[in-house]
Amino acid sequence: MNRQEHSDNASKGGMLCDSMGLGKTVETIAVMMKQKLTA
């Protein structure tokens, strides 16, 4: 996520797909909180 977030050619959308239990929800909330703090 960090590499994609800081890429010069990063898109404005995407999909976070992985198996259950690997932290997708926590990762998404962390990105949303970071965006909220920098906005």
C-alpha positions as a Python dict, from the first residue, in 0.01 Angstrom:
ca = {
    (1, 'M'): (0, 0, 0),
    (2, 'N'): (274, 244, 91),
    (3, 'R'): (453, 200, -242),
    (4, 'Q'): (130, 252, -439),
    (5, 'E'): (26, 550, -227),
    (6, 'H'): (352, 738, -289),
    (7, 'S'): (395, 648, -656),
    (8, 'D'): (405, 936, -907),
    (9, 'N'): (164, 754, -1139),
    (10, 'A'): (-72, 630, -867),
    (11, 'S'): (-431, 588, -974),
    (12, 'K'): (-724, 733, -780),
    (13, 'G'): (-888, 398, -714),
    (14, 'G'): (-820, 32, -683),
    (15, 'M'): (-910, -295, -521),
    (16, 'L'): (-763, -449, -208),
    (17, 'C'): (-812, -825, -254),
    (18, 'D'): (-662, -1095, -35),
    (19, 'S'): (-764, -1393, 174),
    (20, 'M'): (-968, -1359, 491),
    (21, 'G'): (-780, -1272, 809),
    (22, 'L'): (-488, -1084, 653),
    (23, 'G'): (-577, -733, 773),
    (24, 'K'): (-761, -570, 481),
    (25, 'T'): (-1003, -386, 711),
    (26, 'V'): (-727, -256, 940),
    (27, 'E'): (-518, -151, 638),
    (28, 'T'): (-814, 34, 484),
    (29, 'I'): (-898, 216, 808),
    (30, 'A'): (-532, 317, 852),
    (31, 'V'): (-519, 466, 501),
    (32, 'M'): (-848, 649, 557),
    (33, 'M'): (-726, 795, 887),
    (34, 'K'): (-398, 905, 728),
    (35, 'Q'): (-585, 1071, 441),
    (36, 'K'): (-813, 1249, 689),
    (37, 'L'): (-514, 1387, 883),
    (38, 'T'): (-338, 1519, 571),
    (39, 'A'): (-647, 1665, 405),
}
